[in-house]
Amino acid sequence: MIPADQKAHQNPGGGRDGEPEIRRLRRAIEILEEEYGVPQSRGLGPIDILVQTILSQNTTSANAHRAFDNLKRRYPDYGPLLAASDEEVAGLIRCGGLANIKTRRIKEALEKIRERRGGREIEEAGERKEEGGEAAGYDATGTDDPIELDFLAGLDPQEAREYLLTLPGVGPKTAAVVLLFGFSMPFIPVDTHVNRLSRRLGFVPEDAAIDEAERVLEEITPQDKRCSFHVNLIRHGRAVCKARSPLCPNCVLGEICPYPHLGRQKG
């Protein structure tokens, strides 16, 4: 039998239980911040966040950071990276795994971003010429041109997301990471840890797909706590709420988590 104080958790679904569910999520954020602290930004720009997130795919956080640091030491700017051989770039990021695949994804994404900038430069030059001004030439292959995503700040969040999803190697989670951490846009990246913990905590339905989990969590999580909630769920998932053998007796979220009382029938 499920304890009476857990019955409120039997209808998870991102705020459909009303204010009590939102209060429970806020309490989860408070507890996680008490346990792990408030996550601090590394001060990376949007392009750096994009590259680091691609490097983080299918590897550990430590290895991804090591690969990113190797890359940035050799190529502080990304124009020269595009001009470098694939072999050289892959050698720098090999510690992060899948080096050849990630090299291609990073280069193809950066090239597509630069092509967009080049196209806009040419278009603007043509407009100036039509208006009687001087049209400066643009070298779309130049390695000194900045490769940037700053234009996303002026777009509607969904438009910005759709653009990022057109880039090679960028899926919904990577797009959400760039927009949340690079532009403070209202997204919550859902990786394997966030997906698992949000279901165990009863914030999203057990059978929710990733896009549904994202929508539900974005609906009930305070804007100013989305970074904190995302990062600390990952930390807690790695340390305590593991996929196969969650350490429920040692879990700081025990006071609000229905999972132990549901017989742990699902992961």
Secondary structure, DSSP 8 states (H G I E B T S, - for coil): ---GGGGGGSS-SSSTT-HHHHHHHHHHHHHHHHHH---------HHHHHHHHHHTTTS-HHHHHHHHHHHHHH-SSHHHHHHS-HHHHHHHHGGGS-HHHHHHHHHHHHHHHHHHHHHHHHHHHHHHHHTTS------TT-SSS----GGGGGS-HHHHHHHHTTSTT--HHHHHHHHHHHH--S-----HHHHHHHHHTTSS-TT--HHHHHHHHHHHS-GGGHHHHHHHHHHHHHHTS-SSS--GGG-TTTTT--GGGGTT---
